Amino acid sequence: MKTLYHILLGASFTTLLLAGCSKSFLEREPQSALQEDAVTNKKGVNTLLIGAYGALDGQDYADGDMKNLSGGSGYAVAPDNWIYGSVAGGDAHKGSDPSDAASILQIVTFAANSSNGFFNDKWRVDYEGIRRCNFTLHVLANVTDMTPAEKDVVAGEARFLRGHYYSDLKKMFDKVPWVDENSADYKKLVVNDYKIPNDKDVWPMIEADFKFAADHLPETQKEVGRANKWAAVAYLAKTLLYQGKFAAAMPLFEDVINSGVTTKGLKYGLMEHFHDNFDAFTENNKEAVFSIQYSANDGSGGTGNANQGDMLNYPYNGPFSCCGFYQPSQDLVNSFRTDDDGLPYLDAFNQHPVKNDMGVPDTVAFTPDAGNLDPRLDWTVGRRGIPFLDWGLHPGMSWVRNQQSAGPYAALKNVYMQVNQDKFYDGNSWAPGNAINYVLIRFADVLLMAAECQANAGSLDKAQDYVNMVRERAANPVGWVKEYINPDDPMGGYTEDPAANYHISPYPAGTFAGSGKDYALKAIRFERKLELAMEGHRFFDLVRWGLAQTEINRYFSYEKTITSDIATGNFGARNKFYPIPQRQIDLSVKDGASVLKQNAGY
């Protein structure tokens, strides 16, 4: 789909146009302007829909290279929200040196103001996706060579995508203007070219988009990567969850759990191996409810289709060309500690810290932590002395750009395997690309959101069942990291012994019911921290739970005793939403006053 998108749309979304030969020179449309009648047909509207999908990763061609849709660098608009969701939520440090991409450090210490360009990039990219959805819907209304059923499916996909882009904006900025296919100037790129205020709650409109998609999309799609009914139902339920509408969300999550099927005819479920969700060789599996599709070496001439948003997030030095960003925090690593019963320390995890190699040169011997650990740690975090996928043991300091600043760890979920790098690594740019999809909603996420709804409804045993499904998958020895012994034989270079002392268990029967709702919710929230770590969810979860100020400042207080980069970090009341970009406020001036209103405190 990505390849087709670039073949059809060429250098930018607005160049799929043909000028009429019979017109005079002065009457002709400029080559960069879209002639609507050229695409008002089945083929044309499907091409526009592919363009709406193409905005999911925030990338496009610009000046002969791949850049984000606002013209900057791809990592500012990464769809996994590694900056705004994970680093800002305490999963990780910015990484690299403090001065490298310092705008990110301002964001994650909550010192950034509305002039930080990353916010404007994010805003523009999501609204570009919305613009493409709106134009698709506008053209679709006048298409005559499609059946009503065919038009319903296209409209369902376009509204699903629009719901996604708006939900991303809503989580980030809260007060955002709504523009749809019925708005006067729906085709414009910058939303405030048409001076729409941000004085309405857009959640109801997002709900309506996902509800329409759920009602009109098929249960399966012939092409991988297209949204189906169950992706729309899951996203609708998540939208309700974010508003605290647990009773309304609960049956929808149950529908996905009990009725969803994938394009392979399999019921949605957990993969046997946790890492299958982060390996291009095993992606688009039964756990992937909806994924953003990436491809490597696809003839596009760059890495824009190859997860460019994570291009900085590989260990420094070593076999990777860039760049030492996105280093997991000690707070996150400690969260994977388990007690003698194989359960997490929900409140006291930092009182049982996992041993690290801070300040220990590679030339000095180091023995990894020997205590009880959740095995998901070593599929999430690269740490010294433990296999880094099939690249050999993580060597420690030589793979870290600045330990003192951001700690000793490396991100892992976004890293490609050595054994199949010829297929899934893309070296067509100054930083690595890869073909590992970003799973926007996966089945484990659905189970944990369903557990949250069940707990809020008082169904604590059912909530525990869902949490235990996630923990039992993690406890499956087939998914444990094995000791790596032969760097010349990546597929056969593992022993049968686990690389660390993995000890994880489900909660014993009746634990949630016997301990009460507050305990159950605490356990569910902690399980989300473990299962979805480094996937861009943490900050937004903390905000919707009303825990962001407490938890993030607790994180700062602990983590700054280990690293120096977040020493000034402080989360205040204003920080539950990011500031409306100042550039957008400036563009919204009408009759001498800004139509857009800034979030409180900025």
C-alpha positions as CSV (number, residue, x, y, z in Angstrom):
1,M,0.0,0.0,0.0
2,K,2.8,2.4,0.8
3,T,4.6,1.6,-2.5
4,L,1.4,2.1,-4.4
5,Y,0.8,5.4,-2.6
6,H,4.1,6.8,-3.7
7,I,3.8,5.6,-7.3
8,L,0.4,7.2,-7.6
9,L,1.1,10.4,-5.7
10,G,4.7,11.0,-6.6
11,A,6.4,14.0,-5.0
12,S,3.5,15.1,-2.9
13,F,-0.2,14.4,-2.2
14,T,-1.4,17.2,-4.4
15,T,0.4,16.3,-7.7
16,L,-2.0,13.6,-8.9
17,L,-3.4,16.0,-11.5
18,L,-3.9,16.4,-15.2
19,A,-4.5,19.8,-16.8
20,G,-7.1,20.0,-19.7
21,C,-5.5,20.3,-23.1
22,S,-8.3,22.5,-24.5
23,K,-7.8,25.3,-22.0
24,S,-5.7,28.4,-22.7
25,F,-2.5,28.9,-20.8
26,L,-4.1,31.4,-18.4
27,E,-7.1,29.1,-17.8
28,R,-5.1,26.0,-16.9
29,E,-4.9,24.7,-13.4
30,P,-1.4,24.9,-11.9
31,Q,0.3,21.5,-12.0
32,S,0.4,21.3,-8.2
33,A,-3.4,21.8,-7.9
34,L,-5.8,18.9,-7.7
35,Q,-8.4,18.7,-10.5
36,E,-11.3,17.2,-8.7
37,D,-13.0,15.6,-11.7
38,A,-9.9,13.6,-12.4
39,V,-10.4,11.6,-9.3
40,T,-14.2,11.5,-9.0
41,N,-14.4,7.9,-9.8
42,K,-13.7,4.5,-8.2
43,K,-10.1,4.4,-9.0
44,G,-9.5,8.0,-8.1
45,V,-11.2,7.9,-4.7
46,N,-9.4,4.7,-3.8
47,T,-6.1,6.5,-4.6
48,L,-7.1,9.3,-2.4
49,L,-7.9,6.8,0.4
50,I,-4.4,5.3,0.0
51,G,-3.0,8.8,0.5
52,A,-5.0,9.1,3.7
53,Y,-3.4,5.9,4.9
54,G,0.0,7.2,3.7
55,A,-0.1,10.0,6.3
56,L,-0.2,7.5,9.2
57,D,3.6,7.5,9.5
58,G,3.9,11.3,9.0
59,Q,6.3,11.0,6.1
60,D,6.3,12.2,2.6
61,Y,8.6,13.3,-0.2
62,A,10.0,16.8,0.0
63,D,13.0,18.3,-1.9
64,G,13.9,14.8,-3.3
65,D,14.1,13.2,0.2
66,M,11.8,11.8,2.7
67,K,10.8,14.2,5.5
68,N,7.8,14.6,7.7
69,L,4.7,16.1,6.3
70,S,5.5,19.5,7.9
71,G,8.9,19.6,6.3
72,G,11.1,18.7,9.3
73,S,12.6,15.5,10.6
74,G,10.6,12.3,10.9
75,Y,11.3,11.7,14.6
76,A,9.4,14.8,15.6
77,V,6.1,13.2,14.3
78,A,6.8,9.5,15.0
79,P,3.4,7.8,15.2
80,D,4.5,5.7,18.1
81,N,4.7,9.0,20.1
82,W,8.0,7.9,21.6
83,I,8.8,11.4,22.7
84,Y,5.4,12.6,23.8
85,G,4.1,9.3,25.2
86,S,7.1,7.2,26.4
87,V,9.9,9.6,27.2
88,A,7.5,12.2,28.7
89,G,5.9,9.4,30.7
90,G,9.0,8.1,32.3
91,D,9.6,5.0,30.3
92,A,12.8,6.4,28.9
93,H,15.3,9.3,28.7
94,K,15.8,11.3,25.5
95,G,19.2,9.8,25.3
96,S,22.3,10.8,23.3
97,D,23.9,14.0,24.6
98,P,21.8,16.7,26.3
99,S,22.5,19.2,23.5
100,D,21.5,16.8,20.8
101,A,17.9,17.6,19.7
102,A,17.6,19.7,22.8
103,S,14.0,20.6,21.9
104,I,13.0,17.1,23.0
105,L,14.6,17.5,26.4
106,Q,12.5,20.7,26.9
107,I,9.4,18.7,26.1
108,V,10.1,15.8,28.4
109,T,11.2,17.9,31.4
110,F,8.0,20.0,30.8
111,A,9.9,23.2,30.3
112,A,8.8,23.6,26.6
113,N,6.6,26.5,25.6
114,S,4.2,26.9,22.7
115,S,7.1,28.0,20.4
116,N,8.8,24.6,20.4
117,G,8.7,23.5,16.8
118,F,8.0,19.8,17.6
119,F,4.5,20.7,18.7
120,N,3.8,22.5,15.4
121,D,5.2,19.6,13.4
122,K,2.9,17.2,15.2
123,W,-0.2,19.4,14.8
124,R,0.4,19.9,11.1
125,V,1.0,16.2,10.4
126,D,-2.2,15.1,12.0
127,Y,-4.2,17.8,10.3
128,E,-2.6,16.8,7.0
129,G,-4.0,13.3,7.6
130,I,-7.4,14.8,8.4
131,R,-7.3,16.9,5.2
132,R,-6.7,13.8,3.1
133,C,-9.6,12.0,4.8
134,N,-11.9,14.9,4.3
135,F,-11.0,15.3,0.6
136,T,-11.5,11.5,0.1
137,L,-15.0,11.8,1.7
138,H,-15.8,15.0,-0.3
139,V,-14.9,13.3,-3.6
140,L,-16.6,10.1,-2.7
141,A,-20.0,11.8,-2.4
142,N,-20.0,12.5,-6.1
143,V,-18.6,9.2,-7.4
144,T,-21.1,7.4,-9.6
145,D,-19.3,4.1,-10.6
146,M,-19.4,2.5,-7.2
147,T,-22.2,0.6,-5.4
148,P,-23.5,2.0,-2.1
149,A,-21.8,-0.9,-0.3
150,E,-18.5,-0.1,-1.9
151,K,-18.9,3.6,-1.0
152,D,-19.7,2.7,2.6
153,V,-16.5,0.8,3.0
154,V,-14.4,3.6,1.6
155,A,-16.2,6.1,3.9
156,G,-15.7,3.7,6.8
157,E,-11.9,3.6,6.2
158,A,-11.6,7.3,5.7
159,R,-13.6,8.0,8.9
160,F,-11.6,5.4,10.8
161,L,-8.4,7.2,9.8
162,R,-9.9,10.6,10.6
163,G,-10.9,9.4,14.0
164,H,-7.3,8.2,14.6
165,Y,-5.8,11.5,13.6
166,Y,-8.2,13.5,15.8
167,S,-7.7,11.2,18.8
168,D,-4.0,11.7,18.5
169,L,-4.5,15.5,18.5
170,K,-7.0,15.3,21.4
171,K,-4.7,13.3,23.6
172,M,-1.8,15.7,22.8
173,F,-3.5,19.2,22.8
174,D,-7.1,18.7,24.2
175,K,-8.6,21.8,22.6
176,V,-8.4,21.3,18.9
177,P,-10.6,22.7,16.1
178,W,-12.9,20.2,14.2
179,V,-12.9,20.4,10.4
180,D,-14.6,17.8,8.3
181,E,-15.6,17.3,4.6
182,N,-18.5,19.7,5.1
183,S,-16.3,22.6,6.2
184,A,-15.9,25.4,3.8
185,D,-12.2,25.1,3.1
186,Y,-11.6,21.4,4.1
187,K,-8.8,21.0,1.5
188,K,-6.4,23.4,3.1
189,L,-3.3,22.1,4.9
190,V,-3.0,24.4,7.9
191,V,-6.2,24.2,9.8
192,N,-6.2,27.8,10.9
193,D,-6.1,29.1,7.3
194,Y,-9.8,28.9,7.8
195,K,-10.0,30.4,11.3
196,I,-11.9,27.6,13.1
197,P,-12.0,28.0,16.9
198,N,-11.0,25.3,19.3
199,D,-13.9,25.8,21.7
200,K,-15.7,22.5,21.3
201,D,-15.0,19.0,22.7
202,V,-14.2,16.8,19.7
203,W,-14.6,13.5,21.5
204,P,-18.3,13.2,20.3
205,M,-17.2,13.6,16.7
206,I,-14.4,11.1,17.1
207,E,-16.9,8.6,18.6
208,A,-19.2,9.2,15.6
209,D,-16.4,8.5,13.1
210,F,-15.4,5.2,14.8
211,K,-19.1,4.2,15.2
212,F,-19.7,4.8,11.5
213,A,-16.5,2.8,10.7
214,A,-17.6,-0.1,13.0
215,D,-21.0,-0.2,11.4
216,H,-19.8,-0.2,7.8
217,L,-16.4,-1.9,7.6
218,P,-16.1,-5.7,6.9
219,E,-14.8,-8.0,9.5
220,T,-11.8,-8.8,7.3
221,Q,-10.0,-7.0,4.5
222,K,-8.4,-8.5,1.5
223,E,-5.3,-6.2,1.8
224,V,-3.1,-6.2,4.9
225,G,-3.0,-2.8,6.6
226,R,-6.5,-1.7,5.9
227,A,-8.8,-1.1,8.9
228,N,-11.6,-3.6,9.5
229,K,-14.7,-3.6,11.7
230,W,-12.9,-4.9,14.8
231,A,-10.2,-2.3,14.6
232,A,-12.9,0.3,14.5
233,V,-14.8,-1.3,17.4
234,A,-11.5,-1.4,19.5
235,Y,-10.8,2.2,18.7
236,L,-14.3,3.3,19.5
237,A,-14.1,1.5,22.9
238,K,-10.7,3.1,23.6
239,T,-12.3,6.5,22.8
240,L,-15.0,5.9,25.4
241,L,-12.4,4.6,27.9
242,Y,-10.4,7.9,27.6
243,Q,-13.6,9.7,28.6
244,G,-14.2,7.5,31.6
245,K,-17.2,5.9,29.9
246,F,-16.3,2.4,31.2
247,A,-19.8,0.9,31.1
248,A,-20.2,1.9,27.4
249,A,-16.7,0.7,26.4
250,M,-16.8,-2.7,28.2
251,P,-19.2,-4.5,25.8
252,L,-17.2,-3.3,22.8
253,F,-14.0,-4.6,24.2
254,E,-15.7,-7.9,24.9
255,D,-16.9,-8.0,21.3
256,V,-13.3,-7.6,20.0
257,I,-12.1,-10.3,22.4
258,N,-14.9,-12.8,21.6
259,S,-15.8,-12.1,18.0
260,G,-12.8,-10.5,16.2
261,V,-11.1,-12.4,13.4
262,T,-8.0,-11.5,11.5
263,T,-7.5,-11.7,7.7
264,K,-6.0,-15.2,8.2
265,G,-9.3,-16.4,9.6
266,L,-7.9,-16.7,13.2
267,K,-9.5,-15.4,16.3
268,Y,-7.6,-12.4,17.8
269,G,-5.3,-13.7,20.5
270,L,-1.9,-13.3,22.1
271,M,1.1,-14.6,20.2
272,E,3.0,-17.4,22.0
273,H,6.2,-15.3,21.9
274,F,6.1,-11.7,23.2
275,H,8.7,-10.5,20.7
276,D,6.6,-11.6,17.7
277,N,4.9,-8.2,18.0
278,F,8.2,-6.4,17.3
279,D,9.8,-8.5,14.6
280,A,9.1,-7.7,10.9
281,F,9.3,-11.5,10.1
282,T,6.2,-12.2,12.3
283,E,4.2,-9.0,12.1
284,N,0.5,-8.7,11.0
285,N,-0.2,-11.6,13.3
286,K,-3.3,-12.4,15.3
287,E,-2.3,-10.0,18.1
288,A,-2.2,-7.0,15.7
289,V,-5.6,-5.4,15.8
290,F,-4.4,-2.4,13.7
291,S,-0.8,-1.6,12.6
292,I,0.9,1.2,10.8
293,Q,2.7,-0.6,8.0
294,Y,6.4,-0.1,7.2
295,S,8.6,-1.4,4.4
296,A,12.3,-1.4,3.8
297,N,14.2,-1.1,0.5
298,D,11.0,-0.6,-1.4
299,G,12.3,1.5,-4.2
300,S,11.1,4.8,-2.7
301,G,14.6,6.2,-2.7
302,G,14.8,6.8,1.0
303,T,13.8,5.5,4.4
304,G,10.5,7.4,4.7
305,N,8.5,4.2,4.6
306,A,10.9,2.4,7.0
307,N,10.0,3.6,10.4
308,Q,11.8,6.9,10.0
309,G,10.2,8.1,13.2
310,D,12.5,5.8,15.2
311,M,15.6,6.4,13.1
312,L,17.5,7.9,16.1
313,N,16.6,5.1,18.5
314,Y,19.4,2.5,18.1
315,P,22.4,1.9,20.4
316,Y,25.2,4.3,19.8
317,N,28.2,2.7,17.9
318,G,28.1,-1.1,17.6
319,P,26.5,-2.5,14.4
320,F,24.0,0.4,14.1
321,S,24.8,3.7,12.4
322,C,22.8,6.0,14.7
323,C,22.1,7.5,17.3
324,G,21.8,6.6,21.0
325,F,18.4,8.1,21.7
326,Y,15.5,6.6,23.6
327,Q,17.3,5.1,26.5
328,P,15.0,3.2,29.0
329,S,14.9,4.6,32.5
330,Q,16.1,2.8,35.6
331,D,12.6,3.4,37.0
332,L,11.2,1.3,34.1
333,V,13.8,-1.4,34.5
334,N,13.1,-1.7,38.2
335,S,9.4,-2.2,37.4
336,F,10.2,-5.6,36.0
337,R,11.5,-6.9,39.3
338,T,9.4,-9.7,40.7
339,D,9.0,-11.1,44.3
340,D,9.4,-14.7,45.4
341,D,5.9,-15.4,44.1
342,G,6.7,-14.1,40.7
343,L,4.5,-11.0,41.1
344,P,5.5,-7.3,40.7
345,Y,6.3,-4.8,43.5
346,L,3.4,-2.5,42.7
347,D,4.5,0.3,45.1
348,A,8.1,-0.7,46.1
349,F,9.8,-1.6,42.8
350,N,12.4,1.1,43.2
351,Q,13.3,-0.3,46.6
352,H,14.4,-3.4,44.8
353,P,16.6,-1.9,42.0
354,V,18.0,-3.9,39.2
355,K,21.8,-3.9,39.0
356,N,23.2,-1.7,36.3
357,D,26.7,-0.9,34.9
358,M,26.7,2.8,35.4
359,G,30.3,4.0,35.3
360,V,31.7,0.6,34.7
361,P,33.9,0.6,31.5
362,D,33.6,-2.3,29.1
363,T,37.1,-3.4,30.1
364,V,36.0,-4.1,33.7
365,A,34.1,-7.2,34.4
366,F,30.4,-6.9,35.1
367,T,27.9,-9.6,36.2
368,P,24.2,-8.8,35.5
369,D,21.5,-8.8,38.1
370,A,20.8,-12.3,39.6
371,G,17.5,-11.5,41.2
372,N,14.0,-12.4,40.0
373,L,12.9,-10.6,36.9
374,D,9.9,-10.5,34.5
375,P,11.3,-11.8,31.1
376,R,9.6,-9.0,29.2
377,L,12.4,-6.8,30.6
378,D,14.9,-8.2,28.1
379,W,12.7,-8.0,25.1
380,T,12.1,-4.3,26.0
381,V,15.4,-3.0,27.3
382,G,19.0,-3.7,26.1
383,R,21.3,-4.1,29.1
384,R,24.9,-5.1,29.6
385,G,25.7,-8.8,29.6
386,I,22.3,-9.9,28.2
387,P,21.6,-10.9,24.6
388,F,20.6,-7.9,22.5
389,L,18.3,-9.9,20.2
390,D,20.7,-11.9,18.0
391,W,23.4,-9.2,17.9
392,G,25.4,-10.8,20.8
393,L,25.6,-9.6,24.4
394,H,25.0,-5.9,25.0
395,P,28.6,-4.7,25.8
396,G,27.6,-1.8,28.0
397,M,29.3,1.6,27.9
398,S,30.6,1.4,24.3
399,W,27.1,1.3,23.0
400,V,25.9,4.3,25.1
401,R,26.8,7.8,24.1
402,N,26.5,9.5,27.5
403,Q,25.8,7.2,30.5
404,Q,26.0,10.1,33.0
405,S,23.3,12.0,31.1
406,A,20.8,9.3,30.2
407,G,21.8,6.0,31.8
408,P,23.2,2.7,30.6
409,Y,20.3,1.1,28.7
410,A,19.1,0.9,25.1
411,A,15.7,0.6,23.4
412,L,14.9,-2.8,22.0
413,K,11.4,-3.1,20.6
414,N,12.2,-1.0,17.5
415,V,15.4,-2.9,16.6
416,Y,15.7,-5.3,13.6
417,M,17.1,-8.8,13.9
418,Q,20.6,-9.5,12.5
419,V,19.5,-12.8,10.9
420,N,17.0,-11.1,8.5
421,Q,18.5,-7.6,8.2
422,D,18.9,-8.1,4.5
423,K,15.1,-7.9,4.2
424,F,14.1,-5.7,7.0
425,Y,16.9,-3.1,7.5
426,D,17.0,0.0,5.3
427,G,20.3,1.8,5.0
428,N,19.2,4.4,2.4
429,S,19.6,7.3,4.8
430,W,22.1,8.7,7.4
431,A,20.2,6.7,10.1
432,P,18.7,3.2,10.0
433,G,15.3,2.4,8.9
434,N,13.5,-0.9,9.3
435,A,10.3,-2.7,8.3
436,I,9.0,-3.3,11.8
437,N,5.3,-2.2,11.9
438,Y,4.1,-0.1,14.8
439,V,1.1,-1.9,16.3
440,L,-1.3,0.9,17.1
441,I,-3.7,-1.4,18.9
442,R,-2.7,-5.0,19.8
443,F,-4.7,-7.7,21.5
444,A,-2.8,-7.4,24.8
445,D,-3.7,-3.7,25.0
446,V,-7.4,-4.6,24.3
447,L,-7.3,-7.2,27.2
448,L,-5.8,-4.7,29.6
449,M,-8.3,-2.0,28.6
450,A,-11.1,-4.5,29.0
451,A,-9.7,-5.4,32.4
452,E,-9.8,-1.8,33.4
453,C,-13.5,-1.6,32.4
454,Q,-14.4,-4.8,34.2
455,A,-12.6,-3.6,37.4
456,N,-14.5,-0.3,37.3
457,A,-17.7,-2.2,37.0
458,G,-16.8,-4.4,40.0
459,S,-16.1,-7.6,38.0
460,L,-12.8,-8.1,39.7
461,D,-12.4,-11.8,38.9
462,K,-13.0,-11.1,35.1
463,A,-10.5,-8.2,35.3
464,Q,-7.9,-10.6,36.9
465,D,-8.5,-13.2,34.2
466,Y,-7.6,-10.7,31.5
467,V,-4.5,-9.6,33.3
468,N,-3.4,-13.2,33.9
469,M,-3.8,-13.9,30.2
470,V,-1.1,-11.3,29.5
471,R,1.1,-12.5,32.4
472,E,0.8,-16.2,31.4
473,R,2.0,-15.4,27.9
474,A,5.0,-13.7,29.4
475,A,5.6,-16.7,31.6
476,N,5.8,-19.1,28.7
477,P,9.4,-20.3,28.6
478,V,9.4,-20.3,24.8
479,G,9.5,-16.6,24.9
480,W,12.3,-16.2,27.4
481,V,15.6,-14.6,26.3
482,K,18.2,-17.3,26.1
483,E,21.9,-16.9,26.6
484,Y,23.7,-16.0,23.4
485,I,27.0,-17.9,22.8
486,N,27.9,-17.8,19.1
487,P,27.9,-14.4,17.3
488,D,28.7,-16.2,14.0
489,D,25.5,-18.3,14.2
490,P,22.6,-16.1,15.1
491,M,19.9,-18.7,14.7
492,G,21.8,-21.5,16.5
493,G,23.8,-19.4,18.9
494,Y,21.5,-19.8,21.9
495,T,21.6,-22.2,24.8
496,E,18.5,-23.6,26.3
497,D,19.1,-21.7,29.5
498,P,17.4,-18.4,30.1
499,A,19.8,-15.3,30.1
500,A,18.6,-14.1,33.5
501,N,16.7,-15.4,36.5
502,Y,13.2,-15.1,35.0
503,H,10.4,-15.6,37.5
504,I,6.9,-14.5,36.7
505,S,3.5,-15.8,37.7
506,P,-0.2,-15.0,37.3
507,Y,-2.1,-13.5,40.2
508,P,-3.5,-16.3,42.4
509,A,-7.2,-16.9,42.2
510,G,-9.3,-14.4,44.0
511,T,-6.5,-11.9,44.5
512,F,-8.3,-8.9,42.9
513,A,-11.6,-9.8,44.6
514,G,-10.0,-10.3,47.9
515,S,-8.0,-7.1,47.8
516,G,-10.6,-4.8,46.4
517,K,-11.1,-2.5,43.4
518,D,-8.3,0.0,44.2
519,Y,-5.8,-2.8,44.3
520,A,-7.2,-4.3,41.1
521,L,-6.9,-1.0,39.3
522,K,-3.4,-0.5,40.6
523,A,-2.3,-4.0,39.3
524,I,-4.0,-3.4,35.9
525,R,-2.2,0.0,35.5
526,F,1.1,-1.5,36.5
527,E,0.6,-4.4,34.0
528,R,0.1,-1.8,31.2
529,K,3.4,-0.2,32.3
530,L,5.1,-3.5,31.9
531,E,3.4,-4.9,28.8
532,L,3.2,-1.7,26.8
533,A,6.5,-0.2,27.9
534,M,8.3,1.9,25.2
535,E,5.2,1.8,22.9
536,G,4.1,5.4,23.5
537,H,1.2,4.9,25.9
538,R,2.5,5.7,29.3
539,F,2.1,9.5,29.5
540,F,-1.4,9.5,28.1
541,D,-2.4,6.7,30.5
542,L,-1.1,8.6,33.4
543,V,-3.1,11.7,32.3
544,R,-6.4,9.9,31.8
545,W,-6.0,8.2,35.2
546,G,-5.4,11.5,36.9
547,L,-2.0,10.3,38.1
548,A,0.4,12.2,35.9
549,Q,1.6,14.9,38.3
550,T,2.1,12.5,41.1
551,E,3.8,9.7,39.1
552,I,5.9,11.8,36.8
553,N,7.3,13.9,39.7
554,R,8.0,10.8,41.6
555,Y,9.9,9.5,38.6
556,F,11.9,12.7,38.4
557,S,12.7,12.6,42.1
558,Y,14.1,9.0,41.8
559,E,15.7,9.1,38.3
560,K,17.6,12.3,38.8
561,T,19.7,10.5,41.5
562,I,21.0,8.3,38.7
563,T,21.2,10.5,35.6
564,S,21.7,14.2,35.0
565,D,19.5,15.0,32.0
566,I,16.2,15.4,33.8
567,A,17.5,17.2,36.9
568,T,15.2,20.1,36.3
569,G,12.2,18.1,35.4
570,N,8.9,19.2,37.0
571,F,5.4,18.3,36.0
572,G,2.8,21.1,36.8
573,A,-0.9,21.3,36.6
574,R,-0.7,22.7,33.1
575,N,1.3,19.8,31.7
576,K,-1.5,17.2,31.3
577,F,-1.8,18.7,27.8
578,Y,0.8,20.1,25.5
579,P,0.6,23.7,24.4
580,I,-1.3,24.7,21.3
581,P,1.5,25.6,18.8
582,Q,2.2,29.3,18.8
583,R,2.5,29.2,15.0
584,Q,-1.1,28.0,14.7
585,I,-2.4,30.7,17.1
586,D,-0.6,33.3,15.0
587,L,-2.2,31.9,11.9
588,S,-5.7,32.0,13.4
589,V,-5.8,35.8,13.9
590,K,-9.1,37.3,12.6
591,D,-10.2,40.9,13.0
592,G,-7.1,41.5,15.2
593,A,-7.7,38.6,17.6
594,S,-6.6,34.9,17.7
595,V,-9.4,32.5,17.1
596,L,-7.5,29.7,18.7
597,K,-7.2,29.8,22.5
598,Q,-4.2,28.5,24.3
599,N,-4.4,25.7,26.9
600,A,-4.4,27.0,30.5
601,G,-1.1,27.8,32.0
602,Y,0.9,28.4,28.8
